[in-house]
Amino acid sequence: MGKTLLVTGIGELTVNNPQAVDNPSARRDSTPEPYADAAFVVEDGRIAWYGPAFDAPAADERLDLGGKAVIPGFVDSHAHLVFAGDRAAEFAARMTGTPYAAGGIRTTVAATRAADDDQLRANVRRLVHEMARQGTTTVECKTGYGLTLEDELRSLRIAKEECDAATFLGAHVVPAEYADLRAAYVDLVRGPMLDACAEYADFVDVFCERGAYNEAETRLILDAAKARGIPVRLHANQLGHGPGVRLAVEYEAASADHCTYLSDGDIEALACSETVATLLPGVEFSTRSPYPDARALLDAGASVAIATDCNPGSCYTSSMPFCFALAVREMRMSPGEALYAATAGGARALRRGDIGHLAVGARADFTVLDAPSFLHLAYRPGVPLIHSVWKNGDRVG
Ligand SMILES: [Zn+2]
């Protein structure tokens, strides 16, 4: 038995019932029901007990929160943190009329290739720390700015060292030097690159989009991932209608990310699958684009996650509270739906059952708010409401 910590004086505790996480038929109603005047016990980095404060068992240490709200730590299931440089000038140009295009990624590829490992690692650490200070306890991180075997491999190793889940995205864009040799680059990704990266890859991802990879190319890469037993996820339907969501469902992807342009068939396919629709409203904000139809997905019964897509091009925010506020204000999700999507939804998108909720046995990954209720995350947008952040029972932010 390790030392126990009793966290008490919680004005509002959101647990997220794991039955709802694991029961697809419960998705539609999977909004959290917070407890008032609650407490919980942490032991060996896990939740050992929760309930009304007056029922709390004795513990070795005690932390009284004086009425603050507690939520599960945010699970940011979509981020691109291994890069160098920034694209602030491109953002400024976009805000004055230049549309976003996938090709801007090549600017970051050049800067990333020129950086050494220490520079790339420092950038990832800086952003993971920034995320932790904003309530995030789990971070997924993709490669995709290396686009050579060596640069993808070192990017993936750094992502694996510094983040909770590492995704190989060698198929982000086709690098400039392969512009006339697309088939050769796809063969490189699905062959030697994937061979080198397989042992570090929790997932394989493809940017299936006009200007990036078409359906046939995406299939070749997903087939190669499946053949190696690596689960897949897809960048799908961000810039227009296309085959991405349909392919994600067909390949039993953990998630289809973006989902900005969906047909009725796409929504139906997602609702009838285990594939999570991961919405990234910071991208629509930062590219001044229409938001995904979150209501249609939720009302159809699809499983929804919210994540930042933190990257230097289309969305350079690391803030889950900001994305939460956008989900509520711009995508018409209820605050409860948004909280669930930003925690349990993200956990599902990463196929993790031990995070995104605070039921007994869950990892003690939780965020304390400087507010009496999680509603304040949308009600008071842009206000620093994160009081403290705990991962495995240890304070990290
Ligand atoms: Zn992305």
Residues whose N, C-alpha, C, O or C-beta is under 5 A from the ligand:
A	BS01	ZN	D309
